[in-house]
Amino acid sequence: MSLTIAQPRTTTTLRTAAPAATDLGSVTPIRGRRPAVLPAQPARPVADRSAVPTSPAVAPPRNRALPEGTEARGFALYVGLDEATAAAAGTTLAAVVEQLKALTTQLVPGAETYAAVAVAAEGSGGRDVDVVRLALQDRSAVAARKQTEKPEPEETGVVIDISRKRVVLDGEAAPLTFKEFELLQFLVLREGRTVDRSAIIEGLWSDGEDETPNERTIDVHVRRLRSKLGAFEEIVRTVRGVGYRFDRHADVSVRYASTPSPDLF
């Protein structure tokens, strides 16, 4: 007896190829599992972060002090510093100027500089920086100075200014010599008192002076003084047989010095 094993019949065929599109039927593909095909995009260049500013460039604000239609072309730096102060700090004005010019060139290469030194009379006083601003005609400093300076009122009559050693007649300075003013001042400081000639000689001419006058010479000095006083000559009165006296009236003004005159007694 023989046993025969029959081979099973293959009824399906395995396909290794992908199914046709119609085989998908109603199956909806899962989005995201298969990357979508997008049009090619140009590659973005990678910027150098070290070369890119951290903040956008902003135009500098306009200086409000400048009038419309103008532009700033430089600046002036007023430095109040006298030679003695610079020497005490171990430097000189020239050295300070050179260092400031060098600093400007370091900050802005090619920038042009110009230095001017302000000078003033010795002992004129005031703040150094104000002296510099006025000497260099800074507009704001000049305007402030004009506001503080009060114009002198128009002078009429006789003004005997002992502080300034001058006599003003109706606004005009009288051409008195030094000795003539001393003579008038000597009488003014003794207002209302009659001064004899010998007292005038003793008070105005020192002992041993080569040209010590006599009493007749005093009369000549008084006559010359009166001629220069013009219409106001009567302020120097003659007291016959005695000497001279200063008489004040409504048209006469005397301005005394801030400190007592050594001629007062």
One Martini backbone bead per residue (centre of mass of N, CA, C, O) as a GRO file, in nm:
protein
  265
    1MET     BB    1   0.098   0.034   0.022
    2SER     BB    2   0.040   0.362  -0.079
    3LEU     BB    3   0.158   0.708   0.004
    4THR     BB    4   0.010   1.017  -0.100
    5ILE     BB    5   0.126   1.356  -0.116
    6ALA     BB    6  -0.034   1.641  -0.160
    7GLN     BB    7  -0.010   1.941  -0.308
    8PRO     BB    8  -0.088   2.247  -0.261
    9ARG     BB    9  -0.291   2.492  -0.397
   10THR     BB   10  -0.229   2.780  -0.553
   11THR     BB   11  -0.444   3.079  -0.540
   12THR     BB   12  -0.223   3.293  -0.472
   13THR     BB   13  -0.039   3.593  -0.539
   14LEU     BB   14   0.250   3.743  -0.453
   15ARG     BB   15   0.323   4.090  -0.414
   16THR     BB   16   0.589   4.321  -0.419
   17ALA     BB   17   0.442   4.537  -0.527
   18ALA     BB   18   0.276   4.813  -0.539
   19PRO     BB   19  -0.019   4.913  -0.526
   20ALA     BB   20  -0.257   5.044  -0.666
   21ALA     BB   21  -0.451   5.315  -0.648
   22THR     BB   22  -0.724   5.151  -0.636
   23ASP     BB   23  -0.656   4.979  -0.368
   24LEU     BB   24  -0.718   5.206  -0.147
   25GLY     BB   25  -0.974   5.340  -0.177
   26SER     BB   26  -1.100   5.486   0.137
   27VAL     BB   27  -0.823   5.538   0.239
   28THR     BB   28  -0.671   5.764   0.466
   29PRO     BB   29  -0.408   5.924   0.488
   30ILE     BB   30  -0.154   6.011   0.715
   31ARG     BB   31  -0.068   6.299   0.823
   32GLY     BB   32   0.292   6.329   0.858
   33ARG     BB   33   0.426   6.060   0.770
   34ARG     BB   34   0.439   6.208   0.497
   35PRO     BB   35   0.616   6.410   0.327
   36ALA     BB   36   0.574   6.694   0.184
   37VAL     BB   37   0.587   6.842  -0.127
   38LEU     BB   38   0.786   7.121  -0.174
   39PRO     BB   39   0.894   7.391  -0.282
   40ALA     BB   40   1.172   7.535  -0.347
   41GLN     BB   41   1.394   7.707  -0.128
   42PRO     BB   42   1.589   7.947  -0.052
   43ALA     BB   43   1.868   7.992   0.108
   44ARG     BB   44   1.962   8.121   0.413
   45PRO     BB   45   2.174   8.332   0.525
   46VAL     BB   46   2.427   8.345   0.760
   47ALA     BB   47   2.481   8.567   0.991
   48ASP     BB   48   2.706   8.783   1.139
   49ARG     BB   49   2.677   8.866   1.468
   50SER     BB   50   2.934   9.053   1.506
   51ALA     BB   51   2.831   9.263   1.261
   52VAL     BB   52   2.564   9.307   1.410
   53PRO     BB   53   2.372   9.517   1.550
   54THR     BB   54   2.180   9.524   1.842
   55SER     BB   55   2.075   9.803   1.723
   56PRO     BB   56   1.924  10.029   1.563
   57ALA     BB   57   1.979  10.299   1.382
   58VAL     BB   58   1.993  10.633   1.519
   59ALA     BB   59   1.931  10.945   1.486
   60PRO     BB   60   2.036  11.222   1.599
   61PRO     BB   61   1.933  11.462   1.778
   62ARG     BB   62   1.831  11.777   1.763
   63ASN     BB   63   1.939  12.081   1.834
   64ARG     BB   64   1.739  12.316   1.988
   65ALA     BB   65   1.943  12.570   1.971
   66LEU     BB   66   1.900  12.553   1.675
   67PRO     BB   67   1.814  12.694   1.411
   68GLU     BB   68   1.648  12.688   1.145
   69GLY     BB   69   1.869  12.603   0.881
   70THR     BB   70   2.093  12.482   1.064
   71GLU     BB   71   2.434  12.390   1.166
   72ALA     BB   72   2.677  12.220   1.320
   73ARG     BB   73   3.054  12.303   1.325
   74GLY     BB   74   3.098  12.319   1.643
   75PHE     BB   75   3.296  12.421   1.937
   76ALA     BB   76   3.323  12.584   2.262
   77LEU     BB   77   3.571  12.574   2.527
   78TYR     BB   78   3.564  12.713   2.840
   79VAL     BB   79   3.862  12.788   3.030
   80GLY     BB   80   3.923  12.842   3.374
   81LEU     BB   81   4.275  12.938   3.381
   82ASP     BB   82   4.547  13.016   3.548
   83GLU     BB   83   4.884  13.013   3.583
   84ALA     BB   84   4.900  12.955   3.888
   85THR     BB   85   4.713  12.704   3.891
   86ALA     BB   86   4.876  12.537   3.689
   87ALA     BB   87   5.144  12.536   3.851
   88ALA     BB   88   5.024  12.397   4.108
   89ALA     BB   89   4.957  12.132   3.914
   90GLY     BB   90   5.219  12.091   3.720
   91THR     BB   91   5.156  12.304   3.482
   92THR     BB   92   5.034  12.445   3.174
   93LEU     BB   93   4.855  12.597   2.939
   94ALA     BB   94   4.993  12.467   2.694
   95ALA     BB   95   4.964  12.171   2.790
   96VAL     BB   96   4.655  12.164   2.804
   97VAL     BB   97   4.603  12.231   2.510
   98GLU     BB   98   4.754  11.990   2.382
   99GLN     BB   99   4.582  11.766   2.520
  100LEU     BB  100   4.306  11.852   2.403
  101LYS     BB  101   4.388  11.823   2.106
  102ALA     BB  102   4.469  11.523   2.120
  103LEU     BB  103   4.190  11.417   2.212
  104THR     BB  104   4.032  11.509   1.964
  105THR     BB  105   4.197  11.342   1.757
  106GLN     BB  106   4.131  11.067   1.889
  107LEU     BB  107   3.818  11.082   1.859
  108VAL     BB  108   3.861  11.275   1.583
  109PRO     BB  109   3.998  11.226   1.310
  110GLY     BB  110   4.082  11.542   1.157
  111ALA     BB  111   4.022  11.744   1.360
  112GLU     BB  112   3.996  12.082   1.408
  113THR     BB  113   4.192  12.325   1.593
  114TYR     BB  114   4.157  12.620   1.823
  115ALA     BB  115   4.351  12.847   2.022
  116ALA     BB  116   4.267  13.090   2.284
  117VAL     BB  117   4.387  13.354   2.487
  118ALA     BB  118   4.286  13.511   2.774
  119VAL     BB  119   4.309  13.851   2.878
  120ALA     BB  120   4.394  14.048   3.176
  121ALA     BB  121   4.407  14.247   3.418
  122GLU     BB  122   4.561  14.286   3.695
  123GLY     BB  123   4.327  14.242   3.946
  124SER     BB  124   4.026  14.228   3.816
  125GLY     BB  125   3.882  13.980   3.872
  126GLY     BB  126   3.684  13.725   3.891
  127ARG     BB  127   3.595  13.476   3.702
  128ASP     BB  128   3.769  13.308   3.473
  129VAL     BB  129   3.538  13.212   3.280
  130ASP     BB  130   3.413  13.497   3.245
  131VAL     BB  131   3.659  13.634   3.124
  132VAL     BB  132   3.676  13.451   2.875
  133ARG     BB  133   3.393  13.502   2.756
  134LEU     BB  134   3.427  13.810   2.723
  135ALA     BB  135   3.692  13.814   2.556
  136LEU     BB  136   3.538  13.612   2.330
  137GLN     BB  137   3.239  13.708   2.286
  138ASP     BB  138   3.010  13.583   2.434
  139ARG     BB  139   2.683  13.631   2.395
  140SER     BB  140   2.565  13.558   2.676
  141ALA     BB  141   2.775  13.718   2.843
  142VAL     BB  142   2.727  13.998   2.718
  143ALA     BB  143   2.424  14.014   2.784
  144ALA     BB  144   2.456  13.986   3.093
  145ARG     BB  145   2.635  14.235   3.131
  146LYS     BB  146   2.430  14.448   3.024
  147GLN     BB  147   2.211  14.394   3.241
  148THR     BB  148   2.398  14.477   3.494
  149GLU     BB  149   2.450  14.734   3.348
  150LYS     BB  150   2.403  15.063   3.448
  151PRO     BB  151   2.335  15.348   3.332
  152GLU     BB  152   2.429  15.652   3.365
  153PRO     BB  153   2.311  15.928   3.448
  154GLU     BB  154   2.257  16.229   3.354
  155GLU     BB  155   2.477  16.494   3.397
  156THR     BB  156   2.431  16.779   3.601
  157GLY     BB  157   2.623  17.020   3.666
  158VAL     BB  158   2.808  16.935   3.954
  159VAL     BB  159   3.064  16.673   3.972
  160ILE     BB  160   3.236  16.547   4.256
  161ASP     BB  161   3.472  16.283   4.213
  162ILE     BB  162   3.667  16.136   4.446
  163SER     BB  163   3.696  15.837   4.357
  164ARG     BB  164   3.794  15.941   4.043
  165LYS     BB  165   3.922  16.217   4.012
  166ARG     BB  166   3.669  16.419   3.920
  167VAL     BB  167   3.505  16.669   3.702
  168VAL     BB  168   3.160  16.746   3.621
  169LEU     BB  169   3.015  16.949   3.350
  170ASP     BB  170   2.737  16.882   3.210
  171GLY     BB  171   2.884  16.586   3.126
  172GLU     BB  172   3.172  16.720   3.138
  173ALA     BB  173   3.501  16.705   3.166
  174ALA     BB  174   3.725  16.862   3.354
  175PRO     BB  175   4.059  17.009   3.295
  176LEU     BB  176   4.213  16.908   3.550
  177THR     BB  177   4.460  16.908   3.747
  178PHE     BB  178   4.595  16.752   4.006
  179LYS     BB  179   4.626  17.011   4.185
  180GLU     BB  180   4.341  17.125   4.138
  181PHE     BB  181   4.189  16.888   4.262
  182GLU     BB  182   4.323  16.899   4.540
  183LEU     BB  183   4.216  17.178   4.611
  184LEU     BB  184   3.916  17.114   4.590
  185GLN     BB  185   3.915  16.876   4.788
  186PHE     BB  186   4.016  17.033   5.035
  187LEU     BB  187   3.753  17.210   5.045
  188VAL     BB  188   3.530  16.992   5.043
  189LEU     BB  189   3.626  16.846   5.317
  190ARG     BB  190   3.563  17.165   5.432
  191GLU     BB  191   3.276  17.232   5.437
  192GLY     BB  192   3.199  17.569   5.539
  193ARG     BB  193   3.502  17.633   5.568
  194THR     BB  194   3.760  17.846   5.632
  195VAL     BB  195   4.066  17.856   5.443
  196ASP     BB  196   4.374  17.927   5.466
  197ARG     BB  197   4.664  17.953   5.292
  198SER     BB  198   4.858  17.806   5.488
  199ALA     BB  199   4.690  17.543   5.502
  200ILE     BB  200   4.716  17.471   5.204
  201ILE     BB  201   5.021  17.449   5.195
  202GLU     BB  202   5.048  17.232   5.419
  203GLY     BB  203   4.849  17.016   5.280
  204LEU     BB  204   4.982  17.018   4.959
  205TRP     BB  205   5.280  17.082   5.067
  206SER     BB  206   5.568  16.953   5.127
  207ASP     BB  207   5.845  16.930   5.284
  208GLY     BB  208   6.106  17.019   5.058
  209GLU     BB  209   5.977  17.134   4.825
  210ASP     BB  210   6.078  17.313   4.559
  211GLU     BB  211   5.762  17.441   4.492
  212THR     BB  212   5.685  17.624   4.727
  213PRO     BB  213   5.439  17.825   4.791
  214ASN     BB  214   5.279  18.110   4.826
  215GLU     BB  215   5.001  18.295   4.883
  216ARG     BB  216   4.990  18.412   4.591
  217THR     BB  217   4.994  18.136   4.445
  218ILE     BB  218   4.719  18.041   4.548
  219ASP     BB  219   4.554  18.249   4.387
  220VAL     BB  220   4.631  18.132   4.111
  221HIS     BB  221   4.513  17.850   4.150
  222VAL     BB  222   4.222  17.946   4.200
  223ARG     BB  223   4.182  18.095   3.932
  224ARG     BB  224   4.218  17.842   3.750
  225LEU     BB  225   3.993  17.676   3.871
  226ARG     BB  226   3.758  17.868   3.806
  227SER     BB  227   3.790  17.873   3.496
  228LYS     BB  228   3.715  17.555   3.475
  229LEU     BB  229   3.420  17.590   3.610
  230GLY     BB  230   3.290  17.840   3.510
  231ALA     BB  231   2.959  17.879   3.598
  232PHE     BB  232   3.078  17.732   3.889
  233GLU     BB  233   3.287  17.922   4.049
  234GLU     BB  234   3.118  17.987   4.323
  235ILE     BB  235   3.206  17.731   4.498
  236VAL     BB  236   3.458  17.922   4.525
  237ARG     BB  237   3.523  18.117   4.790
  238THR     BB  238   3.599  18.445   4.902
  239VAL     BB  239   3.774  18.541   5.199
  240ARG     BB  240   3.858  18.822   5.308
  241GLY     BB  241   4.170  18.797   5.471
  242VAL     BB  242   4.179  18.462   5.475
  243GLY     BB  243   4.034  18.283   5.217
  244TYR     BB  244   3.864  17.973   5.154
  245ARG     BB  245   3.538  17.831   5.026
  246PHE     BB  246   3.303  17.572   5.020
  247ASP     BB  247   2.993  17.589   4.827
  248ARG     BB  248   2.688  17.445   4.828
  249HIS     BB  249   2.436  17.345   4.589
  250ALA     BB  250   2.191  17.210   4.391
  251ASP     BB  251   2.420  17.163   4.145
  252VAL     BB  252   2.581  16.996   4.364
  253SER     BB  253   2.791  16.697   4.359
  254VAL     BB  254   2.915  16.449   4.592
  255ARG     BB  255   3.157  16.182   4.557
  256TYR     BB  256   3.257  15.952   4.763
  257ALA     BB  257   3.453  15.738   4.891
  258SER     BB  258   3.445  15.426   5.043
  259THR     BB  259   3.686  15.554   5.184
  260PRO     BB  260   3.842  15.744   5.382
  261SER     BB  261   4.007  16.023   5.372
  262PRO     BB  262   4.328  16.130   5.473
  263ASP     BB  263   4.235  16.443   5.466
  264LEU     BB  264   4.076  16.404   5.702
  265PHE     BB  265   4.000  16.576   6.045
   0.00000   0.00000   0.00000
